[in-house]
Amino acid sequence: MTRMYSQRDEERVIVDWFEKRGQKTGRYLDIGAYNSKVFSNTRRLFEMGWQGVLVEPGPAQVLELAEAYRGEDRVTIVNCALAEATKFQELGICGDALSSLSKEHQAVWEKGGTTFDPVQVFTVAITPFLEKFGSNFDFVDIDIEGANWNLVRTMNFGIISASLLCVEYENHRTEIATHCSQWDFKIIHDTGENIIMGRD
């Protein structure tokens, strides 16, 4: 049986979406990439021959990505955080997938024993990011612990060519879905953590 890299069944839905459209290769944007294989919604696309841009602010996480994709010209790794504004912000980092710009998010996990260490990172707004790396993405994955809606509400999917989005929604499922519906995205799958939205 083929290994699935995603946390739930996101990978199956994503691959099926593009296979049904006869699209064998493309370009993805993974915001909050975390790890090359663990909880990855884009690794399978890479193995299928796709190109990708991986955005990750965590120092340990970006090192793993850099080592995993060393010498691979189909992957660009960007060591920053995407956020509402271009500036320096404090990121609470930890050894797993929970690093976050959100103090509220950190507080929830601290109750369970997770420790966050503060580091200053450079956050970049979506417009200058797209000016640098392009907007011709077929798939966009957004998983930035506790800050997904803050970013999504600044994104204009009229200028991003993606036909499929996967977004961790936390307490903002309705807001995210409504925002993306402006550009004809409709929810096609809900894992209980992520919504996957597609448009024709």
Secondary structure as GFF3:
##gff-version 3
##sequence-region A 1 200
A	DSSP	alpha_helix	10	20	.	.	.	ID=ss1
A	DSSP	beta_strand	27	31	.	.	.	ID=ss2
A	DSSP	alpha_helix	43	47	.	.	.	ID=ss3
A	DSSP	beta_strand	51	55	.	.	.	ID=ss4
A	DSSP	alpha_helix	59	68	.	.	.	ID=ss5
A	DSSP	beta_strand	75	78	.	.	.	ID=ss6
A	DSSP	beta_strand	81	82	.	.	.	ID=ss7
A	DSSP	beta_strand	87	93	.	.	.	ID=ss8
A	DSSP	alpha_helix	103	110	.	.	.	ID=ss9
A	DSSP	beta_strand	117	124	.	.	.	ID=ss10
A	DSSP	alpha_helix	126	133	.	.	.	ID=ss11
A	DSSP	beta_strand	139	142	.	.	.	ID=ss12
A	DSSP	alpha_helix	148	152	.	.	.	ID=ss13
A	DSSP	beta_strand	164	168	.	.	.	ID=ss14
A	DSSP	alpha_helix	173	181	.	.	.	ID=ss15
A	DSSP	beta_strand	186	190	.	.	.	ID=ss16
A	DSSP	beta_strand	194	198	.	.	.	ID=ss17
###
